[in-house]
Amino acid sequence: MKIRLQGCVFGCIFFLLFAITACNSPKPADFELRFNSADKKYLSGKELIVEVSSEYAEKISAVKLFLNEKLVATGTANSVKAKIEETKLGYIDLRVAVTVDGADISVSDRVEVVTDVTPKVYSYSILNTYPHDISSFTEGFEFFRDTLLEGTGLRGQSKLLKTDYKTGKILKSLTLDSQYFGEGITVINNQIFQLTWEEGKGFIYDANSWKLIKEFTYDKQIEGWGMTNDGSYIYHSDGTEKIWKMDPNTQKMIGYVNVYLGSEKIKQVNELEWVEGKIFGNVWQKDAIAIINPESGVVEGILDLSALRSKVKGGNPAPEVLNGIAYRKSTKTLFVTGKYWDKVFEIQVK
C-alpha cells in the first residue's frame, strides 16, 4: 500500500512538472511581428524589416523570413530584413520562423504590394453619336469584322447581339435561357465567348454561324463580369479587384492581377477592352474608365466620361451606369455606351 502511494505521488509530481514545462514552452501567440511600415504596405523594391517581439526574444537563435513560402532572408537576432521583389500588386503571405531553445515556431501575417504611380488623366472628343437599343442592359461590347457585338444581361432578357453601329439596327440576335444572367463577351480564335454572372457558366459559339460549340464551367469559385482578349489569352473580371487570365483553349485560369490605384484596390472592375497593350476597364457605378497595365494591375490612366450622361435621354427604365467599351482598330477610336442608354458615342482619347 505504501509503495502504491509513493508511485502515485511521484506520478503526480511528474505530471505537474510536465505541465509547468509545457506552459512555459513558447507558442506562436507569444510572438508579435512588427513592421517598418505601419500599414504593412510596400512598394516593389522597398526594404521590408520585420522585428520579432517576445518575452523569449533573448533566446532566439535564428530567424527565417518566407514570402509566399519562399525563403528570402535569414537572421540571428530578433529581426530580419529583405527587399520586396514582387512586381504584381496585392497581398503576399508572410511567415517568420524563429528558433528558440532548439524549437522552431512559425508566425504568419501578410503584407501588401502597392504602387505610387499617379495615373494620367485623359480627355476626349466626341467624333460621332449613334443610336443604341434603349432596352439593352449592356454587359459586353466588342467589334468583330467592323461590326458591333453586344452581350446584354438580366435573367429572361440576356442576349448576344450583332448590330449595325451606324443605324443601331440589330442584324442578329441569340437569346440565352431565362436562368442565365448574361455578362461579358469577347471574340478570339474565331469563337465568341460569353460569360454569365452567378451561374458559373460560359458559352462558346462559332463566330460565323453562332452555333453553340461548348458550355464551360469556371474553374474558380468566381462570378462572371467583363471579358476581353489580347489575341492569345482572355482576361476575365469577377467583380472584385482581380482580372483573371484565361487560356481560351482549356478555359482554365492561369493567373491574375489585382487592380490598384495608388495604394488602394479598385474593386468591381467590370466591362473590359484590350486597347493597344492595355486593358480599359469600366468600374461599376463609375462613369469612368481605368486604363490598366495587364502585367502589374497598376492603373496608369483615368478617362472620365461622366459628362456623357447628360447627353443620354431618359427612358423607362432610366439610363444606368456607363458599361460598354469597344475599340475600333481601323480608326483607333473607342465606342462607349451604358445600360439602357439610347446612344453610342464614338470618342477619340487625347
Rosetta blueprint (number, residue, H / E / L):
1 M L
2 K H
3 I H
4 R H
5 L H
6 Q H
7 G H
8 C H
9 V H
10 F H
11 G H
12 C H
13 I H
14 F H
15 F H
16 L H
17 L H
18 F H
19 A H
20 I H
21 T H
22 A H
23 C H
24 N H
25 S L
26 P L
27 K L
28 P H
29 A H
30 D H
31 F L
32 E E
33 L E
34 R E
35 F E
36 N L
37 S L
38 A L
39 D L
40 K L
41 K E
42 Y E
43 L E
44 S L
45 G L
46 K L
47 E E
48 L E
49 I E
50 V E
51 E E
52 V E
53 S E
54 S L
55 E L
56 Y L
57 A H
58 E H
59 K H
60 I E
61 S E
62 A E
63 V E
64 K E
65 L E
66 F E
67 L E
68 N L
69 E L
70 K E
71 L E
72 V E
73 A E
74 T E
75 G E
76 T L
77 A L
78 N L
79 S E
80 V E
81 K E
82 A E
83 K E
84 I L
85 E L
86 E L
87 T L
88 K L
89 L L
90 G E
91 Y E
92 I E
93 D E
94 L E
95 R E
96 V E
97 A E
98 V E
99 T E
100 V E
101 D L
102 G L
103 A E
104 D E
105 I E
106 S E
107 V E
108 S E
109 D E
110 R E
111 V E
112 E E
113 V E
114 V E
115 T L
116 D L
117 V L
118 T L
119 P L
120 K E
121 V E
122 Y E
123 S L
124 Y E
125 S E
126 I E
127 L E
128 N E
129 T E
130 Y E
131 P E
132 H L
133 D L
134 I L
135 S L
136 S L
137 F L
138 T E
139 E E
140 G E
141 F E
142 E E
143 F E
144 F E
145 R L
146 D L
147 T E
148 L E
149 L E
150 E E
151 G E
152 T E
153 G L
154 L L
155 R L
156 G L
157 Q L
158 S L
159 K E
160 L E
161 L E
162 K E
163 T E
164 D L
165 Y L
166 K L
167 T L
168 G L
169 K L
170 I E
171 L E
172 K E
173 S E
174 L E
175 T E
176 L L
177 D L
178 S L
179 Q L
180 Y L
181 F L
182 G E
183 E E
184 G E
185 I E
186 T E
187 V E
188 I E
189 N L
190 N L
191 Q E
192 I E
193 F E
194 Q E
195 L E
196 T E
197 W L
198 E L
199 E L
200 G L
201 K E
202 G E
203 F E
204 I E
205 Y E
206 D E
207 A L
208 N L
209 S L
210 W L
211 K L
212 L E
213 I E
214 K E
215 E E
216 F E
217 T E
218 Y L
219 D L
220 K L
221 Q L
222 I L
223 E L
224 G L
225 W L
226 G L
227 M E
228 T E
229 N E
230 D L
231 G L
232 S L
233 Y L
234 I E
235 Y E
236 H E
237 S E
238 D L
239 G L
240 T L
241 E L
242 K E
243 I E
244 W E
245 K E
246 M E
247 D E
248 P L
249 N L
250 T L
251 Q L
252 K E
253 M E
254 I E
255 G E
256 Y E
257 V E
258 N E
259 V L
260 Y E
261 L E
262 G L
263 S L
264 E E
265 K E
266 I L
267 K L
268 Q L
269 V E
270 N E
271 E E
272 L E
273 E E
274 W E
275 V E
276 E L
277 G L
278 K E
279 I E
280 F E
281 G E
282 N E
283 V E
284 W L
285 Q L
286 K E
287 D E
288 A E
289 I E
290 A E
291 I E
292 I E
293 N L
294 P L
295 E L
296 S L
297 G L
298 V E
299 V E
300 E E
301 G E
302 I E
303 L E
304 D E
305 L L
306 S H
307 A H
308 L H
309 R H
310 S H
311 K H
312 V L
313 K L
314 G L
315 G L
316 N L
317 P L
318 A L
319 P L
320 E L
321 V L
322 L E
323 N E
324 G E
325 I E
326 A E
327 Y E
328 R E
329 K L
330 S L
331 T L
332 K L
333 T E
334 L E
335 F E
336 V E
337 T E
338 G E
339 K L
340 Y L
341 W L
342 D L
343 K E
344 V E
345 F E
346 E E
347 I E
348 Q E
349 V E
350 K L
